[in-house]
Amino acid sequence: MLDLRYTTAYLFPAISFWALATGGIYLWIIPAITFMVIPLAEVFFVGTTDNLTEEVVEDRSKNKLYDWLLYGMLPVQIALVTFLAYQVGVGSFEGASLVAAILTVGICCGAFGINIGHELGHRNDPKEQMIAKGLLLTSLYMHFFIEHNRGHHLRVATPEDPATSQYNSMVYSFWGKSIFQGYLSAWALEKRRLERRKLPALHWKNEMIWYQLIQGCSLVAIWFFFGGLAMLAFMAAALIGILLLETINYVEHYGLERNRRANGKYERVRPHHSWNSNHPIGRALLFELTRHSDHHAHANRHYTTLRHFEASPQLPYGYPAMIVLALFPPLWFSIMNPHVEKELNRLEQLAA
């Protein structure tokens, strides 16, 4: 039987379509829900640490409806960014309404385009991987498919990982590091993959080259059909989605590092190398991304069966609230640094 909590994620694009069609103050509904209503609600709704029974896990693993919830977001995302481009192209928005429209679509780009692309990008099925790349295209972040799977998961919680935030680093400097170093890392990873196949980096099998061509053609198509302002609006919405994703990256591993062994290699990734949250609203809307420890320990485990670990550090609030806190560094440090220090002390005591 389908857990209907996950279907609530579709309310966001539904409201977004309606807001883009209606205009005016309604364009601010999604930004207000995202940055005000949900973060405040998650202060009061803590959630449960319970895990699913083996019977429920088996049932969910066989129920393809959970997968179709993810697949269905691809046409929704494509339609949403196209509708934004159309509305901007015909002059429906200007000034504050244009900013609100871009924010509205950008939130969907991050929460559903990149996030669901991330989930499907871990699947072994080529069709699911293609859907993942299509979703990432709606945020112009296709290289994430390479860097996240072959870079971040290998280097997570180490100084070598661009997507791991260091203790006392601000989210704004982290954005630049993670975005630009992650992009360069994807090129390097693809180059190494081709070298192992005895192929040059500038080869038609280089996926990074294809990603740039596909994204470039998408921008040209929007410019051709809807105009230059529409293309810029789409790029701005994609950037909002990217910044949301990178802020989540900032939250997920802040201040946590793996120990380096005598042989120079890092210890394997464990549950205590990721911050978790059991807050129910974020869990449902982000398709269980908030149970991040299990995801890193078992990257191929589907979102519906991710588990809580007592050993994983817990965020004081849900992901949506932590995203807002991260945008105010003094407040973030005052709340999160004591949690990091407490976690590090706990690990030291366990190791003693």
Buried (B, 14 or more C-beta within 10 A) or exposed (E): EEBEBBEEBBEBBEBBBEBBEEBEEBBBBBBEBBBEEBBEBBEEEBBEEEBBEEEBBEBBEEBEEBBEBBBBBBEBBBEBBBBBBBBBBEEBBEEEBBBBBBBBBBBBBBBBBBBBBBBBBBBEEEEBBEBBBBBBBBBBBBBBBBBBBBBBBEBBBBEEBBBBBBBEBBBEEBBEBBBEBBBEBBBBBBBEBBEEEEBEBEEEEBBBBEBBEBBEEBBEEBBEEBBEBBBBBBEBBBBBBBBBBBBBBBBBBBBBBBEEEEEEEBEEBBBBBBBBBBBBBBBBBBBBBBBBBBBBBBEEBBBBBBBBBEEBBBBBBBBBBBBBBBBEBEEBBEBBBEBBEEBBEEBEEEEE
